[in-house]
């Protein structure tokens, strides 16, 4: 479905994945132990090195580098839920220290694929036949390895196909994996379990959906049909007769991966065309369908003949109209000028809680005022230039400032709806992609906002 990497750049195929719960827990526990040992070393070196700010910052950066490498090395070998979580976290750079963001970004593009015997084993389990019995041609080397599965190029009845094969044991091990990963993730993010438990349940639900390729097939066909009218947006055809709960077959599309397009020599007009198609795709699915593609990383998009091809609907999110109205009420310009109106919107979304005192309410309101002005800026200008580096830098700088703020981490309670996770993921990812493309995009507020 994507341009295949050269043999020189390909990592060595992985021969096994630990499938047993005990083996996977041991591997994840080992990663957690390495993280804990690194923290002990860090605290010792900090005490010996004194309280100089620049030295403490350097030691903290070294700690993050060592921990990020240890965690990602384990996640990439286990694949499945741990690696998918790394991929999710890497999309929003505001969530992670820089070292983790750099390491986890590899989950989007450079995961070593599984060897062919394991792929053939999955086919025999699902179809009772090997790939060579179902296809005229089936490339044994995967074109792309990701978190849940990998893609092989195949041909049947003269038609080129992309065959996504799920890694063995991913679905069975997901819940136990996430239970062990949770304390590692909480330590990285500096969060308390009691305050984010509902968010982890939401992530678990979405990841379980991703391991069911029948569900992905249904969503893919539903969303492509409902979005077929969008100008400049195209989708591959899907093949239910060659798909199961662990194997998904669609048309192979030759094109330029979105990150390569963004980093290449495209003209401004070409960048604006692709950026507009990307924006329109998300605007239609979020505001019209309330069911949307929630995995906006470059590997899920191709550019071909000045059109945007959307490849993967493994991660989708459906939201209720009630939540949609509460969430996108924040686009109303009046909220930026009226703290009382903003506070009511924050209460409706459970960001301000009944037990919050005046100091907490004031702090939350002030912070949200700043975020609102920044994140809603594209909606205020008619045509917005995402190529302005200062815009994304302001988002990342504010996110880093908030991530490091002790007074925010100590605020207790589960704030906001778990549904915001994937809405925020979609829009932060969208802003990031448009910034990388350097696109100027025409944007309109939903008609109901000022009504």
Beta strands, then each sheet from edge to edge (+ up, - down):
strand 1: 137-138
strand 2: 144-145
strand 3: 149-156
strand 4: 159-166
strand 5: 233-235
strand 6: 247-251
strand 7: 256-257
strand 8: 291-293
strand 9: 301-304
strand 10: 307-310
strand 11: 316-318
strand 12: 383-385
strand 13: 440-442
sheet 1: 1+ 3- 2+
sheet 2: 1+ 3- 4+ 6-
sheet 3: 5+ 10+ 9- 7+
sheet 4: 8+ 11-
sheet 5: 12+ 13-
end
